[in-house]
Amino acid sequence: MRALLPLMALMLVAATPAEERAEALSGAWTVNLRLNLDDQSYSQPMVLTVGNDGSVGGSFYNSEILAGKAGTAQGRTCVAFRTTDGSGYYHTSACLVDGNMIGQTWSEGRSFVLPWTAKRPVTGD
């Protein structure tokens, strides 16, 4: 039993998959919304708060996230959520790829789907 105590202590210190997912997704993102990569820069902020239960809150394009979930499967950590701006719902989903997000947003009210990418904002000058 004594031999198991150090191992049990390590298990308590190690982050759970849910905590790792929340840490990887949570925080500020700068979303690149250009239609073509050659177009002039056009970005909007996204702030995600991911709970250990996978719930998602925060904001995207200055609209509050109404409902969302995060999950990990098939080697990918992803998020999906819903916002609105009064014209209808926006359904957004994205997955982490090499520390960046690759995503898309579907606007029901405006009838479009827009693929996008996001990076962590550059901090400290």
N, C-alpha and C positions, 0 to 999 in steps of 0.2 A: 504494500500500500504506500509506504514512504517513497518508493521509486516512482510512483505515479504522480505525486504532488507537484514536482516541477513541470511535468507535462501538462497537468491540469491548469497550472498557473499560466503557462504559455497560451493555452486555449482561451483563457479569459481575456488576455491582452490582445490577441489577434482580432483584427476587424472582421466583422461578418460580411458576407457578400452584399447584403442590403446596405450596410454602412459604406462599403467601397463604392457601390453604385451611386449612393447619395452624394458622396464626396466628388466623384468623377463628373457628375452632371450639374450639381448645385453651383450657383454663383452667376457672375455676369458673363454675357456673351455678346459679341458684335456680329450681327447677322448681315451677310452680303446678299442683297436682294436684286442685284443686276440681272437683267434678262440675258445678256451676253457678257462673257468675261472681258470683252474688249470695251464695253460701255463704261461711261463715267461712273465713278464710285457712288454707290447708294446703299447705305446701311442703316439699320435700326437696332435698338437695344433689346436684349432678352435677358431676363433675370429669372433663374430657376431655383426653387427651394424644393428639394426632394426629401421626403421623410423616409425613415427606415421601413415603413410599411409600403413604400412605393408611391405614395400620394405626391402629386406635383402641384405647387402653387407658384406664384410670382407674376411676371408680366412679359408680354411680347408686343412690340410695336406700340408701346404705351397703353395697352389694353390688359386688364387683369385676366389672369388665367382662371377660368370658371371651374374647370374640372380637368384632371389629368392623372396619368399613371406612368411609372417607369418600370422597366423590367430588363432582365438579362437572359438571353437564350442564344443558342447556336454561336457562342463566342462574341455576341454583340450586346452592348448596353444601349438601350433606346428609351425614348420618351415620346408620349403622345398626349396632346391636350387640346382644349377648346377655348377660344376667345370670341369676342364679338365687338363690333364697332357701331352697331345700330343698323347696318345694312344686311346683317345676317351673321351666321356663325362661320368662324374660321377653324378648320381642323388641321392641326399641325402635328407632324411626327418627324423624328430625327434619330439618328444613331451616331454614336461616337466612332470615329475612324482616325486613328493616329493622333488623338488628342483634339481633333476638330469635330464639328458636327456636320453631317450631311443630311439635309432634310427637305421637306416640301410642305407647302400649305395649300389647302383647298378652301376657297371662298365660295360658300353656297350662294350668298346673296349677289356676288359679283361674277359668279360663274367662271372661275379660273383656277388653275393649279400652277403654283410657282415653285420650282426646285430652288434650293438655296444652300449656302454653306455658312458656317459660323466659326469664329475663333474667339479665344479669350482676348479681352481688350488689352492693349499695351499699357502698362502702368509705369509710373516713375520716370520723370524726365531729368 
